[in-house]
Amino acid sequence: MLRALVKLCALAGCIVFLPVCGASQEVVHALTGTVSSINKNTVAVLQDVGGRAEFQNPSASVRLRFDKKVQDETVSADAFKDQGAYAIVFYYGLNNDRKVVAFKKLGPGPFTSTIGTVKKFDQSHFVTVQDQSGKLQTFQIGSDTVAESYAGARDGSDFQADEGDRVRIVSEVVDGKPTALFIRHI
């Protein structure tokens, strides 16, 4: 009887401390667009997919799940001042309650945005998609590729796709080859 009581108390103690140990982390996601305005409390972005998105500045006490390699290649939201820049925007939250975390400026371009269906995928090297016109296009997956999946933004080498998946790829030509800068499941 005493043994059962001790086990019950130990279980109750674990349940009480579970919320402390399992404090949630915000998953960092990504999108691409042109940074149209930067204010003290908000950042506005003209999204590639259309529309204007507004992001609030985050609170400092938020725990983030942000791919370390990707994070190392970004500029924090409070340090980014390149209004008008074309960039990958890293954020957490949903719809009207999104908080900007960081930016990765993509440079002068030119950039191409392709929507298509995956026909062939090699995780560490390339992805071939059939675009909306039926043309097959192959994109290199480079060391700077950022991938957005259902689990958040991550290094492109961690991106997973199966034949038939729909994706959107932002690319530029690097050393004569179309190279994916950003890949997103759609």
VOGU-3710 file (C-alpha; in Angstrom, 3 decimals, decimal comma):
1> mlralvklca> 0,000/0,000/0,000  2,817/2,409/0,920  4,624/1,508/-2,284  1,525/2,371/-4,353  1,202/5,709/-2,532  4,857/6,579/-3,273  4,377/5,745/-6,962  1,220/7,835/-7,102  2,988/10,810/-5,486  5,914/10,495/-7,899
11> lagcivflpv> 3,520/10,401/-10,868  1,610/13,432/-9,566  4,895/15,319/-9,118  5,897/14,570/-12,708  2,543/15,773/-14,012  2,774/19,000/-12,004  6,237/19,805/-13,406  5,461/18,693/-16,965  4,321/22,172/-18,135  7,575/23,690/-16,871
21> cgasqevvha> 9,726/21,130/-18,683  7,670/21,177/-21,857  7,577/24,941/-22,395  6,645/25,425/-26,008  8,817/26,836/-28,704  7,546/28,913/-31,584  8,291/27,341/-34,965  9,995/29,771/-37,349  8,566/29,836/-40,878  9,673/31,697/-44,005
31> ltgtvssink> 8,307/33,491/-47,043  9,776/35,705/-49,750  8,965/39,240/-50,735  10,063/42,859/-50,887  10,379/44,708/-47,598  8,176/47,740/-48,248  8,382/49,488/-44,882  10,182/49,185/-41,580  8,737/50,975/-38,563  9,414/50,869/-34,836
41> ntvavlqdvg> 6,768/48,212/-34,183  6,011/46,671/-37,582  7,506/45,527/-40,859  5,463/45,337/-44,077  6,341/42,957/-46,915  4,953/42,754/-50,437  4,734/38,984/-50,806  5,703/37,136/-53,973  2,404/35,290/-53,904  0,498/38,569/-53,830
51> graefqnpsa> -0,732/40,810/-51,109  0,888/42,739/-48,335  1,853/41,074/-45,066  2,448/42,971/-41,869  4,633/41,583/-39,104  4,968/42,772/-35,523  8,291/42,898/-33,710  8,610/39,909/-31,360  8,923/39,935/-27,609  12,376/39,027/-26,321
61> svrlrfdkkv> 11,116/36,245/-24,071  9,968/33,892/-26,835  11,712/30,555/-27,320  12,209/29,770/-31,004  12,740/26,589/-32,977  14,947/28,019/-35,722  17,359/25,910/-37,814  20,840/26,892/-36,589  22,502/26,904/-40,024  19,766/29,063/-41,502
71> qdetvsadaf> 19,720/31,385/-38,495  23,484/31,949/-38,791  22,945/33,339/-42,325  20,292/35,878/-41,321  20,117/39,400/-39,947  17,936/39,847/-36,861  14,750/41,852/-37,335  15,915/44,699/-35,106  19,199/45,067/-37,067  17,687/44,841/-40,577
81> kdqgayaivf> 17,283/48,287/-42,160  17,186/47,520/-45,914  13,770/48,871/-46,867  13,072/47,914/-50,492  15,213/44,765/-50,305  14,056/41,457/-51,757  14,456/38,949/-48,924  13,434/35,783/-47,186  11,396/36,814/-44,139  11,551/34,544/-41,088
91> yyglnndrkv> 8,608/34,743/-38,700  6,393/32,865/-36,263  2,686/33,064/-35,622  -0,388/32,890/-37,802  -2,130/35,244/-40,220  -2,716/38,589/-38,482  -0,540/37,790/-35,470  2,830/37,114/-37,109  6,068/38,243/-35,494  9,181/38,889/-37,605
101> vafkklgpgp> 12,379/37,201/-36,382  15,017/37,749/-39,066  15,727/38,449/-42,735  18,000/37,020/-45,382  18,573/39,569/-48,132  18,739/37,844/-51,515  20,573/40,524/-53,472  19,888/42,254/-56,783  18,671/39,246/-58,805  17,269/38,652/-61,325
111> ftstigtvkk> 15,090/36,045/-59,623  12,609/33,580/-61,032  9,596/32,178/-59,221  8,415/28,778/-60,416  5,370/26,837/-59,268  5,299/23,212/-60,257  4,983/19,552/-59,459  8,042/17,611/-58,308  9,093/15,027/-60,904  12,481/14,083/-59,475
121> fdqshfvtvq> 14,167/14,929/-56,203  17,713/14,340/-54,971  17,902/15,746/-51,456  21,477/16,957/-51,587  21,773/18,087/-55,193  18,693/19,029/-57,222  14,944/19,079/-57,720  13,179/18,775/-61,076  9,680/20,216/-61,377  7,130/20,354/-64,131
131> dqsgklqtfq> 5,897/23,946/-64,277  2,389/25,093/-65,146  3,200/25,167/-68,874  4,338/21,517/-68,772  8,049/22,333/-69,094  10,535/20,421/-66,908  12,943/22,625/-64,965  15,833/21,451/-62,794  17,169/23,533/-59,911  20,358/22,947/-57,951
141> igsdtvaesy> 19,980/22,815/-54,169  22,876/24,920/-52,946  24,450/25,562/-49,579  22,380/28,765/-49,283  19,019/27,198/-50,141  16,305/27,764/-47,529  13,360/25,377/-47,439  9,949/25,977/-45,903  7,951/22,902/-45,024  5,121/22,092/-42,683
151> agardgsdfq> 7,698/21,849/-39,882  9,115/25,344/-40,485  12,105/26,940/-42,187  15,213/24,821/-42,493  18,413/24,310/-44,417  17,711/23,219/-47,991  19,675/20,002/-47,504  16,984/18,973/-44,973  14,124/19,564/-47,407  12,076/16,496/-48,292
161> adegdrvriv> 9,860/16,152/-51,358  8,149/13,297/-53,113  7,185/12,968/-56,735  3,851/14,724/-57,157  4,371/17,319/-54,407  3,533/20,900/-55,380  6,274/23,417/-54,665  7,160/27,041/-55,277  10,817/27,780/-55,975  12,543/31,159/-55,988
171> sevvdgkpta> 15,779/30,830/-57,943  18,615/32,638/-59,623  21,313/31,517/-62,028  24,572/30,695/-60,223  27,575/29,593/-62,294  25,270/29,059/-65,276  22,838/26,776/-63,401  19,386/27,622/-62,012  19,837/27,420/-58,243  17,022/27,311/-55,696
181> lfirhi> 17,301/30,038/-53,070  13,949/29,223/-51,478  11,693/26,168/-51,768  8,219/25,935/-50,255  5,569/23,203/-50,275  2,230/24,564/-51,467
//
